[in-house]
């Protein structure tokens, strides 16, 4: 039986959710509607759902210099596909692509949900693009210039010029020590052209330009096979899912937490299972968390690492790896300590050494408003509001950075956001540095190619984000607001110098 959520209108946002955006076209909705479609009870009032705020200006001097590098300020624009493999053209507007940075500092993105070419309708994409900062040029590398393309899996473990993942959004992505790109799951099209959640593992080798199907199923909507905790096995496999957290450890293993999809009993919902994938043995290990969907969080005591701690099930969180190899997780849409579902703003740290989670910051309840304090001044009372689909980076000092998303502003209103935050693990304090404390702020583009502290991207969620070797932060597209406060898919490219 096809899950109910796949029978609903496929609007271009993470999971079609908690409100209808009334500024423009309808159905820009968020991830928590998946919970609604599964028959769960959501405390909508906690999220401060409101009528459109009218698109407040993002034009206030901040502490971050943003530069509009390329793309347009227009929503829902199609891409231009020049000769494959030759610099030229530009990706169309989209949200939730997979992303990687190569050793030369080039930025890569794959797929997402958006517009392939001018005059087309929105759909899932499987195009692979490379952006070279030194020349400010995009190159279409592989994939289709059409939407909703089925995957061509070929032979498991063998790459070829014809194998390629199906169109999708919300996949997890990693880069290995050899510079190859890896991807897991998302929501999109399997080998038969069926739309659903995916659990396939793919590797892209830039030197050969080939994709290889490594692990997982070529059929959508597969159930998880958990096996025994802490024991790797060839038969282990996370259930098909989308919008999970993803990290890489110092040994080169890939880690994944939660997302929205299938548990071990064919139940669909938010997940809180933690998995490790060894790219050498190509086997999964179920590390922690539950094998059933929609689990409440076990927060314990703020700042204390104990074996019983566990973040609640969630999708579309933000995530980082610090210089010490600890994994960090922030927010998303999911379950709090009481089992209520909604936007979250809890910050967690996972130690791969001890195998323990620590609740570090934020609320253990859904729908928390942001506390912005004084811009540019960190304080123990400051904290971003609950949200999903925020962009994230880490700087050379190990500080965590967060931008935008869809969720609660300073008053608790749940709309698109463009606030930029820095978290210092050594002090345990958040610092609001750029953007607006109000929801639905529009962009200040300034002059293309010129950085300014007066510039700021408009409110948005589900972007691509990268860090280059010079420590600059990059941001592409997402779903959000143009300068006229109309909501849609974006294809603007930004660089921030922290």
N, C-alpha and C positions, 0 to 999 in steps of 0.2 A: 504494500500500500504506500502510495506517495504521501510523505508527511504533509500536514496541512499547510505549513509555511511555504512550501513550494507551489501551492495553488493560489497564493495571494499575488497581487500586483507587485511586480519586481521594480519598485522605485529605486532611484539611484542614491541610496544611503545605506548604512551598514545593516541595519535590520528593521527598517520601515516602521519606526516606532512609536515614540511616546506622544508625539504631537504632530499636527499638520502645520507646516510652515506657511503662514498666511501672507507673507510679503509678496509672493510670486506664484509660480505654478505649484500645485498641491503635491503632497506625498513625499516631501523631503523629511524622512522620519528615521528614527534611530534604532539601535540594536535591541532594545528591550521589548519591542513588539514581538520578537520571537517567543519571548515568555508568554505574551498575551495569546499568540496563536497556538501555543501549547496548552492553553487553558489555565495558566497560572494567574493568581490574583496579585495585581501590582498596586502599590500605594501611589497612585498618580499624583495625588495632592502634594506629596512630599517633594515632587520635582518642580513645583512652581510653574506648571504649564500655563502659558499666558498667550495673549494675542501678540501679534508682531510688535516689536518695540520701535520699528521704523528705521532701523539701521543707523545707530549712533556712529559718529565719526571716530576713526582710529587715529586721527591726526593730532597727537600730542607728543611733545618731545620726550623720547625715551632714553634709556641708557645703552641701547643697542643700535648699531648702524646697520640698517637693512639696505640692500641694493636689489632693485628689480633688474634681473639679468636678461630675461627673454620671455617669450610667450605673450599672450594678450590679456587685456583686462575685460574680455568678453566671455560670457558663460556659454557652455554647450557648443564649443567650436570644434570642428573636425580637424584631424591631422593632415599633414601633407607628406606623402610617402614618395621620396625621390628614389633613385636607384639603390636597391638593397646593397649594403656594404660600402656605400659612398656617402661621405659627409654631405648633409643637406636635408631639408625637410624638418618636420617638427611633430612631436606627439600631439594627438588631440586631447581635449579636456577629459579628465578621468579622476577617479578616486580609487584608493586601496590597491595600488599596484605592489608587486614585489620589488625590492630594491637591493642593490649591492654597490660597493665601491671597490675598484680594482687597485692593484699595487701602484699604478701610475697616477692614481687620483681621479680617474674617470668615473663618472656616475652612470649607473645602469638601472633601467626599470623594465619590468615585464607586466603586461596585461593591465588588469584593473577593470573597472566598469566605467564606460564612457563612450566617446564618439570616435569611430575610426576615421571617417572622412566627412567632408562637407555634405550636408543634406541627408545624412544617415540618421537613424534613430539610435537611441542609447542601447548598449548591449555589453556583453562581456568580451574582453580583448585578450589576444595572445601574442601581441607584437613585442619584440625585444628591442630596446633602444639604448644607445650609448651617448652620453654627453661628455665632450672634451672641454674642460674649463679654459685651457690655454687658447683655444680657437673659438670658444663659445658656440660650438657647432654640435648638432645632433646627428647621429647616424642610425638609420633603421637597419638592424642587424639580422633579424629573422622574424618569423611569424607572419601572420596574415594582416592585410589591410582591411579585412572584413571583420564583423563581430560574430560571436556565438559559434565559434569553430570547434569541432570535436578534436579530441586528442588523437595523435598518431603514436602509439606506444612502441611498436616494433617488438624486438626481442629483449626480454628483461636482461639488463646488464650490458647491452651492446648498443653503442651509439651509431647513428647514421645521419646522412644528410636529410632524410625524410621524417625522422622521429621528432615530435615536438609536443609539449603539453597543450592540452585544450585550454580555451579561453576561460579566465577566472579572475576573481578578486579575493582579497583577504587571505592570501597564502602566507606561510612562514618562510623566511629566507635566511641563509647563512653563506659565508665565504670560507673555504678551507685554506690550509696552509700553502697549497699549491696555486691559489688564485682562482680555483674553480668555484662556480656559483651553484648553490643547492636550494631547492624549494620543496615545500610540503603542502599539499592540500589546498584549501580555499573552497569557495563555492563557484562552480562552473560546469564545464561540459566534459563528460567522460569519453571513452572510445566509441560508444554507440551514439553520441550526440545527446545523451540524457543530461538534463540539468539537475544538479544536486551537490551535496557536500562531497569532497574528495579526500582521499588519504594516500595519494601517490607521492613518491619521493623522486625528484628529478635532479640531475646534475648537468650543468652547462659548462663546457670547456672552451674558454675564449680562444685558445690557440688553434683549435680545430673548427670552432664555430658550430659544434654539434651538441645536441641534447641527448641524454641517456636516461631511460627509465630504470631506476635503481631498485625500488621497493614499493610495496603497497599494491592496491588493486587498480585495474583499469575501468572498474565499474563504480558508479557513484553510490553514496549512502550506505557504506559498509559499516558494520558493527565493530567495536573495539575488541581486541583479543589481548587481555592484560597479562596472562601468565602469572608468574610468581614475582612478588615485589623484590627488587634488587637483583633479579636474575635475568640476564639477556637470553633471548631465544629467537631462532629464526621464524617461529610462528607468531611471536608478539607483534602487535600492530595497533597503534592508536586508532580509535574510530574516526571516520570521516568528519571533518570539521573546518571551521573558518575563523579568522580573527583571533588568533592565539598570540601569546608572548613567545619570543624565541631568543635564545642566547647561545654563545659558544664558550666552552671552558678552555683552560690553558693547555689541555691535552688534545684539543681539536675535536672533542665530542660536541654534538649539537643537542641542545635542550629545548623543550617546548612545554608550555603550561597552558592548560585550559582551552578557551575558545568556545565556540558554539557548534554543536553537532551531535554525534551519536556516542552513547556510552557503551558499556559492555552488555546491556540488556535491550538494545534497540530503542531505548528512550532518547529523544532529542531534547536538547536544552543547553544551558550553560554548564561548563565542565571545570573541574579543578584538579585534574590529574597532571602529574609532572612526569615527563618522559625524557630519556636520554637515547640518542642515536649515535652509534659508532660508525663513521663513514668507512673505516677500514674493514670491519666485519660485516657492515651493512645490517646490523641487528638493533632492535629497539629493546630498552629496559624500562619497565614501569617502576619509577622511583618512589613516588609518594602521591598523596591525594586519593580521592575516591574513584571507584569504578562505576559510580552512578551519577547521573546528572543532577543539577540544581541543589547542590549542597551549600548549607549556610557556612559562614566563616567561623573559625575558632581562633579568636584574637589573643586570648591570654592577657598578659599584662604588657602595657606599652613599653617597648624597649627590652623585653625579656625573651630570650630564645629558649623555647622548651619544645619537647618532642610532640606535644599535642597541638601546637599552633598550626594553622592551615588557612590560607586565604580562601574565601568563599568562591564558588563557581562564578566565572565571568567570561565575557568576550570583549575584544577591542581595548585592552589595557595598553599603557605605555610601559616600556621596559629598557633596561640598560645593563651593561656589565662594567663594574668599576675596575681600577687598576689592580686591586687585590684579588680579582676573580669572583667577587660576590655578585649575585644576580639581584636586580631591583625590579619591582613591579608596582605600578601606580594605577589605581582607578579602573576604569572600564564600566561596563554594565553587567551587574550580577547581584550576588546575594550577600547581605550583611550578616551580622552576628545573630539577628533575630529571625533570619530567613526571609526578610523582605527583599524584593528585587527592585533595582533601579540604578541610577548613576552612583558611582563610588568615588571617593577621593582618598582612600587608604593607601599608604606607602609601606611596602614590605621589602625585606632583605632576606635572601636565601644564601646560606653558606654551603658551598660544595664540599668544604672540609668537614663540617659537623653534620651536614644534612638537615639543618634546622632552619625554620622560618622565624623571623622577628617582625612583629608589627612595629613600625618605626614612627609613623606620623599619620595625621588625618583621622577621620571619624570611623567608628565601627557601625555606623548607620548610613542608609542611603540618602541621597538628595542634599548633602551638606553644601551650603553656600560658601563662596570664596571669602577669605579675609585678606584684603589687599594691603592694608597698612599704608606706609609711606613708600612711594615708588623709589627704588634704588637703595632702600634701607632694609636689611634682613631683620627679622624679629621672630621670636619663638611662637608668637600668636598668629603669624601669617601662614596661609595655606591656600593652594588652589582649590576652587570649587570642584564638586563631583563632576565627572565627565567621562566620555568615551572617545576613542579615535583621535587623541592628541598626538602631535609630533614629538619626537624625543631624540636627544643627542647626549653625548658625554664629552667633556672637555679634557684637556691635557692634565688638569689638576684633579680629575676624578669627580668633578661636580656634575650633577644631573640637570639637564635642561628640558623644558616642557613648553610646548606652544599649542594654544588653541584647543580644538576638539569641539564636541557637542555636549553641553551640560549646563551646570549652574554657575551663574555669575555672582556678583557680590550680594544681590538681593534674592538669589535662589531661582531666578528665572532661567528656564532651560531652553537655550537656543544655541546658535553657533558662537564661538569664542575666538578672540585673537590675542589673548594675554600671553606673555612670555615670562617664564619663571626659571629661577636657578635654585637648586637645592645643594647645600654644602653638607656632605655626610659628616665632616669633622665637627661642625657646630650644631648640626641637626636643625638648621633654619632654612626656610624658604625666603626668596627675595623676588618681588614683582618688579620686572625691569623694562617691559615694553608692552605696547598695546593698550587695550581698554579694559576697565573693570565692568563695563556694561556689555550686554549681549548684542549680537548682530552688528558689530562695528564694521564699517566699510574700510577699504584699503586706502592708503596714501602712497601712490606709486612713485611720485616724484619723477625724476628724469631717468630714463632707461640707461643703465650702465654707470650710474652715479650713486654712491652710498651716502646716506644721510640718517641722522637720528630722528628726523621728522617722517621718514618713510616707515611703513609697516604693512604687512600683508593683511587683507581683510579676514574677517572671521570665517573659519572653515574647519573641517574634520577630514580624516582619512587621506592625508597627503602621502607623498613619498618624501623621505628625509635621509640625508647623508651627512657625513663629516669627511672633509678632505684632509690630505696630509698636512696642510698648513693650519688646521684647526678651525677652518671656517665651517659654518653650518649652512646646508642647502635645503631648500623646500620647493616641492613641485606640486601644483594642482590641488586636488582634493575636491570636496563638495562644500560650497559656501557662497559668499556674497561678492558680487561685483561692485564697482563704485556707485551704481544706481540702486543698490540694496536689493537686487534681484538674485535669487538663489539658483544655483545650478552647478554643473561641473566646470572646473577651472583647469587651465594649462599654463599658468604663469609660473616662472622660475625665479626664485629669490635666493640671495646669499646674505647671511648675517655674520658679522665679525664680532664675536663676544668680547 
